[in-house]
Amino acid sequence: MATDWDARYDREDYLFGTEPAKFVVAHGGRVPQGAHVLAVADGEGRNSVWLAKRGVRVTSMDSSEKGLAKARRLAEEAGVSVAFRIGDVAHWDWEGESYDAILAVFIQFAPPALRDEIHRGFDKALKPGGLLLMHGFAPRQVNLRHRRAAGRREHVHAGPAAPRFPGLRGAARGRLRCRAGLGRGA
Ligand SMILES: C[S@@+](CC[C@H](N)C(=O)[O-])C[C@H]1O[C@@H](n2cnc3c(N)ncnc32)[C@H](O)[C@@H]1O
């Protein structure tokens, strides 16, 4: 089923570029080679392909066929293998203790109830000792430059993530300054 993201991705170049998010470069090194990562709502694949180039085994999921096709092309051009899956996070089968790490970059499309469901899915799908890497807007940013997030303040992951993941420990929280908000390199 076509999504509004298909229309956004229907262009020759890559909407968010082909370079990984700065956050992924900053923290992706924590994922050891050979580890299995689930990249949630991975879009055109900039983050999953970067991880795969580092020797990480990546499963990438997204609901956009168009995004997935471009992600597949990016992986082919980089000469890496990524397991691409089309799917909706709302109906995703969060297989228990399946991944060493989960990567979620800019998934603020999810309203609070779905967001909570997704977080429960993360908790379930991570192996014991697994790593959760999440990157998104701070609430103060949503009405600034990013039109799609504007008016969706309640979708943003307000407050520290740690209380929502009682099973996780060692949560680190940081800020990255990005000139263009969500966009190339952000
Ligand atoms: C802002 S983009 C981020 C893409 C990618 N994570 C990145 O950083 O380049 C949000 C992505 O969420 C995907 N998405 C939106 N709703 C979804 C859903 N219900 N299930 C899975 N993916 C979804 C869109 O197709 C889009 O690729």
The ligand as a Gaussian input file, in Angstrom:
#p B3LYP/6-31G(d) Opt

LIG

0 1
 C       11.791000      10.983000       8.894000
 S       11.904000       9.481000       7.970000
 C       13.373000       8.773000       8.673000
 C       14.009000       7.750000       7.789000
 C       15.331000       7.201000       8.292000
 N       15.221000       6.687000       9.640000
 C       16.435000       8.225000       8.216000
 O       16.885000       8.702000       9.254000
 O       16.826000       8.555000       7.099000
 C       10.600000       8.517000       8.712000
 C       10.429000       7.160000       8.102000
 O        9.403000       6.478000       8.794000
 C        8.730000       5.646000       7.879000
 N        7.434000       5.302000       8.442000
 C        6.386000       6.139000       8.654000
 N        5.367000       5.461000       9.216000
 C        5.793000       4.175000       9.357000
 C        5.195000       3.015000       9.873000
 N        3.940000       3.022000      10.370000
 N        5.895000       1.861000       9.855000
 C        7.165000       1.831000       9.355000
 N        7.777000       2.917000       8.864000
 C        7.103000       4.078000       8.863000
 C        8.671000       6.470000       6.609000
 O        8.461000       5.679000       5.458000
 C       10.045000       7.137000       6.647000
 O       10.977000       6.382000       5.914000

